[in-house]
Amino acid sequence: MSKAVKLLTIKHLLSQDQYLIPVYQRNYAWGSDEIGQLVWDLYKAFEQDKNKAYYLGTLVVYQRADGKYEVIDGQQRLTTLHILNQCLSKFDDSLTLREVQWDEKTMTNLDFESRPESKAQIDNPEIAIKTDSSIACGFDEMWQALMNLKNLNGANIDSFKKFINEQVKICRTIVPKDTDLNHYFEIMNTRGEQLEKHEIIKAQLMGKLDQKDQKAFATIWDACSDMSRFAVSGLPTIIRAEFFVDKLPCRLKQDFDLGKFKGLFIDKKAEGSKPEELEKRKDEIKQDLETCELEDGLSIRDIIGKSINKPKDDNHTDDGKYQSVIDFPNFLLHVLKVREKEAEKEKISLDDESLLTAFESLKDADAVKRFAMNLLKCRLLFDYYVIKQDNRKANDGTDVKWAILQPKLSNNSIYAKNTFQTDKGGASEYNEHLVMVQAMFHVSHSSRIYKTWLQDVLAYLWKNRTQTKDEDFDKKFLDELHHLAHVAHDYYQKQQGKLSYPNVSYFMLNYVDYRLWYRWKKERTEFFGQYVESQNKDAEKLKAAFHKFVFMHRSSIEHCYPRNPEDPAAKKLEDDQLDKLNQLGNLCLVSHSENSRLSNMLPAAKCEKVIARLNSGRSTQSLSQLIMLMHETWDISAIEQYTGKLKDLIENQIEPIAQ
């Protein structure tokens, strides 16, 4: 290995030499998905063999005249490793991030050109968490990721830390001194993407098919792979109408196979032809399909790069307007698992790291054809009945809009309508409930991998797809989601033991909010009296905010009554009373910025801040928080009483709706 390329342990990387993030690099931008993925990948490697080296990729740098290494590629990962190292150095699962006593004298070997505030925040997390910066959010996400490893996976954090320092390695590459850094940076950020695993799988599966089947397979694959729009939008216009009329896409007949899909090209292109031209035209189209314009000897990259069957006359209105709860590689694994025999399901991991090996089970053309149709059918079910983020009604960027929508066809254009709707076309009552409970699941498990709830939903939809047009299918579907939520509740209850900080999971806190919302929808005015006996002067304003509640990804656990009040007049609590502040009835899930804003204020001051936020047009972040803040007095007694009511609420499963 040349001197320009050196393999470094993480301990060496973070303690030796000096690194600089240059001004032309963007600000730190990693969020929950990226941080969660990094920590989980490291933990998986640690679990498999803590004495085996794990390689984390490459860090590309330029050595300046002053000896510092200017980071050209890999700055997001490097910054995250510093955040991880800081959190590991002080990790204590009995403390919140804001209760940690950080060392003010810590100096990392990472600097930021023209961004002294970023340097200060990396060196001292106490400075970071008082801000609303992306680095502060990174510390929040990292602390919670470590808490989850400790409390949900039983991880030995000290051993994990040792593994990261000694066994995790990164390849540092120094570019030559005469390199034009601006040009090099531009190349690094515009270079062609490497082949993704799902593209390799596409090529491998197509290689098992005869040429006459490849075009139909590629049409289905390409239509399903764009998760930002309805799959039918990616189908050729000439056959798109076949998936509408009076039948739902998810009600494709059991015997609808790749051959019949391919036949649609022939039938639809022949429509409108004169009788004497019909047979001739069918033969021509059939020949087109069989030759498929694929030459022998194409490489994997050739197959992927070739536009086998892109609709040329598409006219759709849904492009990029929806954000899926899952990406295509992980969706492929869900499809494979849904259709696998029960005895084989456990062998299929929902981790896209195993994507290539998972598809080794499709050994012949028949298996590939079956998978193609399963992919299409699952994707249509997904499009109709699984939530998506609806970006058509963008607001101030602080809230999201979730929706369950179905595609509709009008003059060859695709538009969206509520899947479950009233006679007047608006969303039905149960459509709203289905959206809310799925959003609750999604934000509790926002990483695009390991979405076991989605696997359960797809399995249910597949099993019951012939019933989707039943009048009460929405009720049956909601009953199933409520059942899944209760199963998840039982699982986390068993894993966590006491429903208190720091063991309580995101899911449990979100589930509390869902159950409160669900009961409020049923009872309305009678609801509040059951949870708040003595209401304060702001209670009516807080009640009104129930209408605006939206589930979003929030990762900071807030104590309504703070463990360390900033008000000097606050009564000092004994240790046993401090522990009672960790009960479920004093906890809620909020964003990092909201947690920083409320910090260690007493409940009355927090109430003023929350109302100011609501008055600005923003939605509430937690229904449970609103109930806490409605109380005339919020103390240990009120916390214990409310905790008991919440436990009674969530421990009893919701009564089925469908008859």
C-alpha positions as CSV (number, residue, x, y, z in Angstrom):
1,M,0.0,0.0,0.0
2,S,1.4,3.4,-1.0
3,K,2.0,6.2,1.4
4,A,-0.9,8.0,-0.3
5,V,-3.3,5.3,0.8
6,K,-3.4,4.3,4.4
7,L,-5.8,2.0,6.4
8,L,-6.6,3.7,9.7
9,T,-8.5,2.5,12.8
10,I,-11.3,4.8,13.9
11,K,-9.2,5.5,17.1
12,H,-6.3,6.7,15.0
13,L,-8.6,8.6,12.6
14,L,-10.2,10.6,15.4
15,S,-7.2,11.3,17.5
16,Q,-4.2,11.6,15.2
17,D,-3.5,14.3,12.6
18,Q,-5.8,17.3,11.9
19,Y,-8.7,17.3,9.5
20,L,-10.5,20.3,7.9
21,I,-13.9,20.5,6.3
22,P,-13.3,23.2,3.6
23,V,-15.8,26.0,2.9
24,Y,-16.9,24.5,-0.4
25,Q,-18.4,21.5,1.4
26,R,-22.0,21.6,2.3
27,N,-23.1,21.7,6.0
28,Y,-23.6,18.6,8.0
29,A,-26.8,16.9,6.6
30,W,-27.1,13.4,8.0
31,G,-30.4,12.6,9.7
32,S,-32.1,9.7,11.4
33,D,-32.0,7.3,8.5
34,E,-28.2,7.7,7.8
35,I,-27.2,7.8,11.4
36,G,-29.4,4.9,12.3
37,Q,-28.1,2.9,9.3
38,L,-24.4,3.5,10.2
39,V,-24.9,2.6,13.9
40,W,-26.9,-0.5,12.9
41,D,-24.3,-1.7,10.3
42,L,-21.5,-1.3,12.9
43,Y,-23.6,-3.2,15.5
44,K,-24.3,-6.0,13.1
45,A,-20.6,-6.4,12.4
46,F,-19.9,-6.3,16.2
47,E,-22.4,-9.0,16.9
48,Q,-21.1,-11.2,14.1
49,D,-17.5,-11.1,15.2
50,K,-16.2,-8.4,17.5
51,N,-12.6,-9.5,16.8
52,K,-12.9,-9.2,13.1
53,A,-12.0,-6.0,11.1
54,Y,-14.9,-4.1,9.6
55,Y,-14.1,-1.7,6.7
56,L,-16.1,1.5,6.5
57,G,-15.1,2.8,3.1
58,T,-12.8,5.6,1.9
59,L,-11.9,9.1,3.1
60,V,-10.4,11.2,0.3
61,V,-8.2,14.1,1.5
62,Y,-5.7,16.6,0.3
63,Q,-2.7,17.4,2.5
64,R,-2.2,21.1,2.8
65,A,1.1,23.0,3.4
66,D,0.3,23.3,7.1
67,G,-0.1,19.6,7.4
68,K,-3.8,19.5,7.8
69,Y,-5.9,17.1,5.7
70,E,-8.6,18.9,3.7
71,V,-11.5,16.5,3.3
72,I,-12.7,16.2,-0.3
73,D,-15.0,13.2,0.0
74,G,-16.4,11.5,3.1
75,Q,-17.0,14.6,5.3
76,Q,-20.5,13.5,6.3
77,R,-19.3,10.1,7.6
78,L,-16.3,11.7,9.3
79,T,-18.4,14.3,11.2
80,T,-20.8,11.5,12.2
81,L,-18.0,9.4,13.6
82,H,-17.0,12.3,15.8
83,I,-20.5,12.6,17.0
84,L,-20.6,8.9,17.7
85,N,-17.3,9.1,19.5
86,Q,-18.5,12.0,21.7
87,C,-21.7,10.1,22.6
88,L,-19.8,6.9,23.4
89,S,-17.4,8.7,25.6
90,K,-20.2,9.8,28.0
91,F,-22.9,7.3,27.4
92,D,-25.1,6.5,30.3
93,D,-28.6,5.1,29.6
94,S,-30.0,6.6,32.8
95,L,-29.4,10.1,31.5
96,T,-30.9,12.2,28.8
97,L,-28.5,13.9,26.4
98,R,-29.1,17.2,28.1
99,E,-28.2,15.8,31.5
100,V,-24.7,14.7,30.5
101,Q,-21.8,16.6,32.0
102,W,-19.7,17.3,28.9
103,D,-16.0,18.1,29.1
104,E,-15.6,21.7,28.0
105,K,-11.9,21.1,27.4
106,T,-12.4,18.4,24.8
107,M,-10.7,19.3,21.5
108,T,-11.4,17.1,18.5
109,N,-9.0,16.9,15.5
110,L,-11.8,18.1,13.2
111,D,-12.1,21.7,12.1
112,F,-14.5,23.6,9.8
113,E,-13.2,26.4,7.5
114,S,-15.1,29.6,8.1
115,R,-17.6,27.8,10.4
116,P,-16.4,28.3,14.0
117,E,-19.8,27.5,15.4
118,S,-19.6,24.0,13.9
119,K,-16.2,23.5,15.4
120,A,-17.5,24.6,18.8
121,Q,-20.4,22.2,18.6
122,I,-18.4,19.2,17.6
123,D,-15.9,19.9,20.4
124,N,-18.5,20.5,23.1
125,P,-22.0,18.9,22.6
126,E,-23.4,21.1,25.4
127,I,-23.0,24.0,23.0
128,A,-24.6,22.1,20.2
129,I,-27.7,20.9,22.1
130,K,-28.6,24.5,22.9
131,T,-29.0,25.2,19.2
132,D,-31.2,24.1,16.4
133,S,-28.3,23.1,14.1
134,S,-28.0,19.9,12.1
135,I,-25.0,18.9,14.3
136,A,-27.3,19.2,17.3
137,C,-29.9,17.0,15.7
138,G,-27.1,14.6,14.9
139,F,-26.2,14.3,18.6
140,D,-29.8,13.8,19.4
141,E,-30.2,11.0,16.9
142,M,-27.0,9.3,17.9
143,W,-27.8,9.3,21.6
144,Q,-31.2,7.7,20.9
145,A,-29.6,5.2,18.6
146,L,-27.2,4.1,21.4
147,M,-30.1,4.1,23.8
148,N,-32.0,1.7,21.5
149,L,-29.0,-0.6,21.2
150,K,-28.7,-0.7,25.0
151,N,-32.3,-1.0,26.0
152,L,-33.9,-2.9,23.1
153,N,-31.0,-5.0,21.9
154,G,-29.1,-5.5,25.2
155,A,-25.9,-4.2,23.7
156,N,-22.7,-4.0,25.8
157,I,-21.9,-0.4,24.9
158,D,-18.3,-0.6,26.4
159,S,-17.5,-3.6,24.2
160,F,-19.1,-1.9,21.2
161,K,-17.0,1.2,21.8
162,K,-13.9,-0.9,21.9
163,F,-14.9,-2.7,18.7
164,I,-15.4,0.6,16.9
165,N,-12.1,2.1,18.0
166,E,-10.0,-1.0,17.3
167,Q,-11.7,-3.1,14.6
168,V,-13.5,-0.6,12.4
169,K,-11.2,0.8,9.7
170,I,-11.3,3.4,7.0
171,C,-9.1,3.9,4.0
172,R,-7.6,7.3,3.8
173,T,-6.5,8.3,0.3
174,I,-4.4,11.4,-0.2
175,V,-4.7,13.0,-3.7
176,P,-1.5,14.4,-5.4
177,K,-0.4,17.8,-4.4
178,D,-0.9,19.2,-7.9
179,T,-4.6,18.3,-8.0
180,D,-7.1,21.0,-8.9
181,L,-9.3,20.6,-5.9
182,N,-12.3,22.5,-7.3
183,H,-12.2,20.3,-10.4
184,Y,-11.7,17.1,-8.4
185,F,-14.6,18.0,-6.0
186,E,-16.8,18.6,-9.0
187,I,-15.9,15.3,-10.5
188,M,-16.5,13.5,-7.2
189,N,-20.0,15.0,-6.9
190,T,-21.0,14.4,-10.5
191,R,-19.4,11.1,-11.1
192,G,-21.6,8.3,-12.4
193,E,-23.3,6.2,-9.8
194,Q,-22.1,2.7,-9.2
195,L,-24.4,-0.1,-10.1
196,E,-26.9,-0.6,-7.4
197,K,-27.8,-4.1,-6.2
198,H,-31.3,-4.0,-7.5
199,E,-30.0,-3.1,-11.0
200,I,-27.7,-6.1,-10.8
201,I,-30.6,-8.3,-9.8
202,K,-32.7,-7.0,-12.7
203,A,-30.0,-8.0,-15.2
204,Q,-29.5,-11.4,-13.6
205,L,-33.2,-12.2,-13.6
206,M,-33.6,-11.0,-17.2
207,G,-30.7,-13.3,-18.1
208,K,-32.9,-16.3,-17.1
209,L,-35.7,-15.3,-19.5
210,D,-36.1,-15.9,-23.2
211,Q,-35.9,-12.7,-25.3
212,K,-39.7,-12.8,-25.9
213,D,-40.3,-12.4,-22.2
214,Q,-37.7,-9.8,-21.4
215,K,-39.6,-6.8,-22.6
216,A,-42.7,-7.6,-20.5
217,F,-40.4,-8.2,-17.4
218,A,-38.5,-5.0,-17.9
219,T,-41.8,-3.0,-18.3
220,I,-43.1,-4.3,-15.0
221,W,-39.7,-3.8,-13.2
222,D,-39.3,-0.2,-14.5
223,A,-42.8,0.7,-13.6
224,C,-42.5,-0.6,-10.1
225,S,-39.1,0.8,-9.4
226,D,-40.1,4.4,-9.3
227,M,-41.6,4.6,-5.8
228,S,-42.4,8.4,-6.1
229,R,-45.4,7.7,-8.4
230,F,-48.1,5.2,-9.0
231,A,-46.8,2.0,-10.8
232,V,-49.5,2.3,-13.4
233,S,-48.0,5.7,-14.4
234,G,-44.9,3.8,-15.6
235,L,-46.9,1.5,-17.9
236,P,-47.2,2.2,-21.6
237,T,-50.3,4.3,-22.3
238,I,-51.7,1.7,-24.7
239,I,-52.3,-0.8,-21.9
240,R,-52.7,1.5,-18.9
241,A,-56.5,1.5,-19.1
242,E,-56.6,-2.3,-18.7
243,F,-55.7,-1.6,-15.0
244,F,-58.7,0.6,-14.4
245,V,-62.3,0.6,-15.7
246,D,-64.5,-1.1,-13.1
247,K,-61.8,-3.3,-11.4
248,L,-59.1,-2.3,-9.0
249,P,-55.5,-2.9,-9.9
250,C,-55.1,-5.1,-6.9
251,R,-57.8,-7.4,-8.2
252,L,-55.8,-8.8,-11.0
253,K,-56.9,-12.4,-11.7
254,Q,-55.0,-15.2,-10.0
255,D,-54.0,-16.5,-13.5
256,F,-52.8,-13.2,-14.8
257,D,-49.2,-14.1,-15.6
258,L,-46.4,-12.6,-17.6
259,G,-47.8,-14.1,-20.8
260,K,-51.1,-12.4,-20.4
261,F,-49.4,-9.1,-19.5
262,K,-47.3,-9.4,-22.7
263,G,-50.5,-10.1,-24.6
264,L,-51.9,-6.7,-23.6
265,F,-49.4,-5.1,-25.9
266,I,-50.7,-7.1,-28.8
267,D,-54.4,-6.7,-28.0
268,K,-54.3,-3.0,-27.3
269,K,-52.1,-2.1,-30.2
270,A,-54.4,-4.0,-32.5
271,E,-57.5,-2.1,-31.3
272,G,-58.9,0.2,-34.0
273,S,-57.2,-1.6,-36.9
274,K,-59.2,-2.5,-39.9
275,P,-60.3,-6.2,-40.0
276,E,-58.1,-7.1,-42.9
277,E,-55.1,-5.5,-41.1
278,L,-55.7,-7.1,-37.7
279,E,-54.0,-10.4,-38.2
280,K,-51.0,-8.8,-40.0
281,R,-50.7,-6.2,-37.2
282,K,-50.8,-8.8,-34.5
283,D,-48.0,-10.7,-36.2
284,E,-45.9,-7.6,-36.4
285,I,-46.4,-6.6,-32.8
286,K,-45.7,-10.2,-31.7
287,Q,-42.5,-10.2,-33.7
288,D,-41.6,-6.8,-32.0
289,L,-42.1,-8.3,-28.6
290,E,-40.2,-11.5,-29.4
291,T,-37.1,-9.7,-30.8
292,C,-37.3,-7.1,-28.0
293,E,-34.4,-5.2,-29.5
294,L,-32.0,-7.0,-27.3
295,E,-28.7,-8.1,-28.9
296,D,-26.9,-11.2,-27.6
297,G,-23.9,-10.7,-25.4
298,L,-25.1,-7.6,-23.5
299,S,-23.3,-6.9,-20.3
300,I,-25.1,-6.2,-17.0
301,R,-24.5,-2.5,-17.5
302,D,-25.8,-2.6,-21.1
303,I,-29.0,-4.2,-20.0
304,I,-29.6,-1.7,-17.3
305,G,-28.7,1.3,-19.3
306,K,-30.8,0.3,-22.3
307,S,-34.2,1.9,-22.3
308,I,-36.1,-1.3,-23.0
309,N,-39.6,0.0,-22.8
310,K,-40.1,3.5,-21.6
311,P,-43.5,5.0,-22.3
312,K,-42.9,7.8,-24.9
313,D,-46.4,9.4,-24.7
314,D,-46.9,9.4,-21.0
315,N,-49.2,12.1,-19.6
316,H,-49.3,11.8,-15.8
317,T,-49.7,14.3,-13.1
318,D,-48.2,12.4,-10.2
319,D,-44.5,12.6,-11.0
320,G,-42.5,13.3,-7.9
321,K,-45.5,14.3,-5.9
322,Y,-45.4,11.4,-3.4
323,Q,-42.7,10.2,-1.2
324,S,-42.8,6.5,-0.4
325,V,-42.3,5.0,3.1
326,I,-39.8,2.5,1.6
327,D,-37.3,2.4,-1.2
328,F,-37.3,0.0,-4.1
329,P,-34.5,-2.4,-3.0
330,N,-36.2,-2.9,0.3
331,F,-39.6,-3.3,-1.3
332,L,-38.2,-6.1,-3.4
333,L,-37.4,-8.0,-0.3
334,H,-40.9,-7.5,1.1
335,V,-42.4,-8.9,-2.1
336,L,-40.0,-11.9,-2.0
337,K,-40.9,-12.5,1.7
338,V,-44.7,-12.1,1.2
339,R,-44.8,-14.8,-1.4
340,E,-42.4,-17.2,0.1
341,K,-43.7,-20.4,1.8
342,E,-44.2,-20.0,5.5
343,A,-41.3,-22.3,6.3
344,E,-38.9,-20.3,4.2
345,K,-40.0,-16.8,5.3
346,E,-37.5,-16.6,8.2
347,K,-34.6,-17.1,5.8
348,I,-35.4,-13.9,4.0
349,S,-34.0,-10.8,5.8
350,L,-35.6,-7.4,5.3
351,D,-32.1,-5.9,5.3
352,D,-31.1,-4.8,1.8
353,E,-27.5,-5.8,2.6
354,S,-28.8,-9.4,1.8
355,L,-30.5,-8.4,-1.4
356,L,-28.2,-10.3,-3.8
357,T,-28.2,-13.5,-1.8
358,A,-32.0,-13.3,-1.3
359,F,-32.7,-13.5,-5.0
360,E,-30.5,-16.6,-5.5
361,S,-33.7,-18.6,-4.8
362,L,-35.1,-17.6,-8.2
363,K,-33.3,-20.2,-10.2
364,D,-35.2,-20.6,-13.4
365,A,-37.4,-18.7,-15.9
366,D,-40.7,-19.8,-14.3
367,A,-39.6,-18.5,-10.9
368,V,-38.6,-15.2,-12.4
369,K,-41.9,-14.8,-14.3
370,R,-43.9,-15.6,-11.1
371,F,-41.9,-13.0,-9.2
372,A,-42.5,-10.4,-11.9
373,M,-46.3,-10.8,-11.5
374,N,-46.0,-10.9,-7.7
375,L,-44.0,-7.7,-7.9
376,L,-46.7,-6.0,-10.0
377,K,-49.5,-7.2,-7.8
378,C,-47.8,-6.2,-4.5
379,R,-46.9,-2.8,-5.9
380,L,-50.5,-2.2,-6.9
381,L,-51.7,-3.2,-3.4
382,F,-49.0,-0.9,-2.0
383,D,-50.1,2.0,-4.1
384,Y,-53.7,1.6,-3.1
385,Y,-53.6,0.9,0.6
386,V,-50.2,2.0,2.1
387,I,-49.6,5.6,3.1
388,K,-47.4,7.9,1.2
389,Q,-46.2,11.4,1.9
390,D,-48.3,13.8,-0.2
391,N,-46.2,16.7,-1.4
392,R,-48.9,18.2,-3.5
393,K,-49.9,20.6,-0.7
394,A,-46.6,21.8,0.5
395,N,-46.8,24.3,3.4
396,D,-44.1,25.9,5.5
397,G,-42.0,22.8,5.5
398,T,-42.6,22.1,9.2
399,D,-45.4,19.6,8.8
400,V,-46.1,16.7,6.5
401,K,-49.3,15.4,4.9
402,W,-49.9,11.7,4.8
403,A,-52.5,10.1,2.5
404,I,-53.8,6.8,1.2
405,L,-54.6,7.4,-2.4
406,Q,-55.7,5.5,-5.5
407,P,-54.7,6.3,-9.1
408,K,-57.5,7.3,-11.5
409,L,-57.4,7.6,-15.2
410,S,-58.8,10.4,-17.3
411,N,-57.9,11.0,-20.9
412,N,-54.7,9.0,-20.4
413,S,-53.7,11.1,-17.5
414,I,-53.2,9.7,-14.0
415,Y,-54.6,11.6,-11.0
416,A,-55.1,10.7,-7.4
417,K,-58.2,10.2,-5.2
418,N,-58.7,9.0,-1.7
419,T,-58.8,5.2,-1.7
420,F,-61.6,5.1,0.9
421,Q,-64.0,8.0,0.2
422,T,-67.5,9.3,0.9
423,D,-70.1,9.5,-1.9
424,K,-69.1,13.1,-2.3
425,G,-65.5,12.2,-3.0
426,G,-63.9,13.3,0.3
427,A,-61.9,11.1,2.6
428,S,-64.1,8.7,4.6
429,E,-63.9,8.5,8.4
430,Y,-61.9,5.2,8.2
431,N,-59.6,6.6,5.5
432,E,-58.5,9.1,8.1
433,H,-58.0,6.4,10.8
434,L,-56.1,4.2,8.4
435,V,-53.8,7.1,7.5
436,M,-53.2,7.9,11.1
437,V,-52.4,4.4,12.4
438,Q,-50.0,3.7,9.4
439,A,-48.3,7.0,10.0
440,M,-47.8,6.1,13.6
441,F,-46.1,2.8,12.6
442,H,-43.9,4.6,10.0
443,V,-42.6,7.4,12.1
444,S,-41.8,4.9,14.9
445,H,-39.7,2.9,12.6
446,S,-38.6,5.5,10.0
447,S,-35.6,3.7,8.7
448,R,-36.3,2.1,5.3
449,I,-35.1,-1.3,6.5
450,Y,-36.7,-3.7,9.0
451,K,-40.2,-2.4,8.4
452,T,-41.9,-5.5,9.8
453,W,-45.2,-3.6,10.1
454,L,-45.2,-3.1,6.4
455,Q,-44.4,-6.8,5.8
456,D,-47.4,-7.7,7.9
457,V,-49.6,-5.2,6.1
458,L,-48.6,-6.5,2.6
459,A,-49.1,-10.1,3.8
460,Y,-52.6,-9.2,5.0
461,L,-53.5,-7.3,1.8
462,W,-52.2,-10.2,-0.4
463,K,-54.2,-12.8,1.6
464,N,-57.4,-10.6,1.4
465,R,-56.9,-9.0,-2.0
466,T,-60.2,-10.6,-3.3
467,Q,-62.1,-8.8,-0.6
468,T,-60.8,-5.3,-1.2
469,K,-64.0,-4.2,-2.9
470,D,-66.1,-5.4,-0.1
471,E,-68.2,-2.6,1.4
472,D,-66.6,-3.0,4.8
473,F,-63.0,-3.7,3.8
474,D,-61.9,-0.4,5.2
475,K,-63.2,-1.5,8.7
476,K,-61.5,-5.0,8.4
477,F,-58.3,-3.4,7.3
478,L,-58.4,-1.0,10.3
479,D,-59.1,-3.8,12.7
480,E,-56.0,-5.6,11.4
481,L,-53.8,-2.6,11.9
482,H,-55.2,-2.2,15.4
483,H,-54.3,-5.8,16.0
484,L,-50.8,-5.3,14.7
485,A,-50.4,-2.3,16.9
486,H,-51.5,-4.2,20.0
487,V,-49.0,-7.1,19.1
488,A,-46.3,-4.4,18.8
489,H,-47.4,-3.0,22.2
490,D,-47.0,-6.4,23.8
491,Y,-43.6,-6.9,22.2
492,Y,-42.2,-3.6,23.4
493,Q,-43.8,-4.1,26.8
494,K,-41.9,-7.4,27.2
495,Q,-38.7,-5.9,25.8
496,Q,-38.8,-2.8,27.9
497,G,-40.3,-3.9,31.2
498,K,-41.3,-0.7,32.9
499,L,-42.8,1.9,30.6
500,S,-40.5,4.7,31.8
501,Y,-37.5,6.6,30.7
502,P,-35.0,5.6,29.4
503,N,-36.5,2.3,28.4
504,V,-39.6,3.5,26.7
505,S,-39.5,3.3,22.9
506,Y,-40.6,5.7,20.2
507,F,-43.3,3.3,19.3
508,M,-44.8,3.3,22.7
509,L,-44.9,7.1,22.9
510,N,-46.4,7.4,19.4
511,Y,-48.9,4.6,20.3
512,V,-50.0,6.6,23.3
513,D,-50.7,9.6,21.0
514,Y,-52.6,7.4,18.6
515,R,-54.8,5.9,21.3
516,L,-55.6,9.3,22.6
517,W,-56.4,10.6,19.1
518,Y,-58.6,7.6,18.4
519,R,-60.5,7.9,21.7
520,W,-60.9,11.7,21.1
521,K,-62.3,11.1,17.6
522,K,-65.0,8.9,19.2
523,E,-65.8,10.9,22.3
524,R,-64.9,14.5,21.5
525,T,-66.1,16.8,24.3
526,E,-66.5,14.0,26.9
527,F,-62.9,12.9,26.2
528,F,-61.0,15.6,28.1
529,G,-62.8,15.3,31.4
530,Q,-61.6,11.7,31.7
531,Y,-57.9,12.8,31.6
532,V,-57.9,16.3,33.1
533,E,-59.9,16.9,36.3
534,S,-58.9,20.5,36.9
535,Q,-58.1,22.5,33.7
536,N,-56.1,25.7,33.5
537,K,-57.0,28.9,31.7
538,D,-55.3,27.7,28.5
539,A,-57.0,24.4,28.2
540,E,-59.5,25.4,25.5
541,K,-56.7,26.6,23.2
542,L,-54.8,23.3,23.8
543,K,-58.0,21.3,23.0
544,A,-58.4,23.0,19.7
545,A,-54.9,21.8,18.7
546,F,-56.1,18.2,18.6
547,H,-57.6,18.9,15.2
548,K,-54.1,19.7,13.7
549,F,-52.2,16.7,15.0
550,V,-49.9,15.0,12.5
551,F,-47.5,12.1,13.1
552,M,-43.9,13.1,12.1
553,H,-40.5,11.7,12.8
554,R,-39.6,13.1,16.2
555,S,-36.7,11.8,18.2
556,S,-36.4,13.7,21.5
557,I,-38.1,12.4,24.6
558,E,-39.4,15.4,26.6
559,H,-40.1,15.4,30.3
560,C,-43.1,17.7,30.8
561,Y,-42.0,18.4,34.4
562,P,-38.2,18.7,34.0
563,R,-35.7,16.7,36.0
564,N,-33.5,19.8,36.4
565,P,-35.8,22.9,36.5
566,E,-34.1,26.1,35.5
567,D,-36.4,28.1,37.8
568,P,-34.6,28.6,41.1
569,A,-37.9,28.8,42.9
570,A,-38.7,25.2,41.9
571,K,-39.0,22.8,44.7
572,K,-36.0,20.4,44.9
573,L,-37.1,16.8,44.4
574,E,-35.6,13.8,46.3
575,D,-34.1,10.9,44.3
576,D,-37.2,8.7,44.6
577,Q,-39.4,11.6,43.3
578,L,-36.9,12.3,40.4
579,D,-37.4,8.7,39.3
580,K,-41.2,9.3,39.2
581,L,-40.6,12.0,36.6
582,N,-39.5,9.2,34.3
583,Q,-43.0,7.7,34.3
584,L,-45.0,7.4,31.0
585,G,-47.4,10.1,32.1
586,N,-44.6,12.7,32.1
587,L,-43.1,11.8,28.8
588,C,-43.8,12.7,25.2
589,L,-42.0,12.7,21.9
590,V,-41.1,16.0,20.3
591,S,-38.5,17.3,17.7
592,H,-35.0,18.1,18.7
593,S,-35.7,21.8,18.2
594,E,-38.8,21.8,20.4
595,N,-37.0,19.9,23.1
596,S,-34.2,22.6,23.0
597,R,-36.8,25.4,23.1
598,L,-38.7,24.0,26.1
599,S,-35.5,22.7,27.8
600,N,-35.8,22.8,31.6
601,M,-38.7,25.2,31.9
602,L,-41.5,24.5,34.3
603,P,-44.9,23.3,32.8
604,A,-46.5,26.7,33.0
605,A,-43.7,28.3,31.0
606,K,-43.8,25.4,28.5
607,C,-47.5,25.9,28.1
608,E,-46.9,29.5,27.0
609,K,-44.3,28.4,24.5
610,V,-46.5,25.6,23.0
611,I,-49.4,28.0,22.6
612,A,-47.2,30.5,20.9
613,R,-46.1,27.8,18.5
614,L,-49.8,26.8,17.9
615,N,-50.7,30.5,17.3
616,S,-48.1,30.7,14.6
617,G,-50.0,28.0,12.6
618,R,-47.9,25.1,13.5
619,S,-49.4,21.7,14.5
620,T,-49.0,20.1,17.9
621,Q,-46.2,17.6,18.3
622,S,-47.8,15.4,20.9
623,L,-51.4,15.0,22.1
624,S,-50.2,13.6,25.4
625,Q,-48.2,16.7,25.9
626,L,-51.3,18.9,25.4
627,I,-53.1,16.9,28.0
628,M,-50.3,17.4,30.5
629,L,-50.2,21.1,29.9
630,M,-54.0,21.4,30.4
631,H,-53.7,20.6,34.1
632,E,-54.0,23.3,36.6
633,T,-51.2,21.7,38.6
634,W,-48.7,19.3,37.1
635,D,-46.8,17.6,39.9
636,I,-45.8,14.1,41.0
637,S,-49.4,13.3,42.0
638,A,-50.8,14.3,38.6
639,I,-48.1,12.4,36.8
640,E,-48.8,9.2,38.7
641,Q,-52.6,9.5,38.1
642,Y,-52.2,10.2,34.4
643,T,-49.7,7.4,34.0
644,G,-52.2,5.0,35.4
645,K,-54.9,6.2,32.9
646,L,-52.5,5.8,30.0
647,K,-51.5,2.3,30.9
648,D,-55.2,1.3,31.2
649,L,-55.7,2.9,27.8
650,I,-53.0,1.2,25.8
651,E,-53.0,-2.2,27.5
652,N,-56.6,-2.9,26.3
653,Q,-56.9,-3.7,22.6
654,I,-59.3,-1.5,20.5
655,E,-62.6,-3.2,20.0
656,P,-63.1,-4.5,16.4
657,I,-65.2,-2.3,14.1
658,A,-66.2,-4.7,11.3
659,Q,-69.1,-7.1,12.0
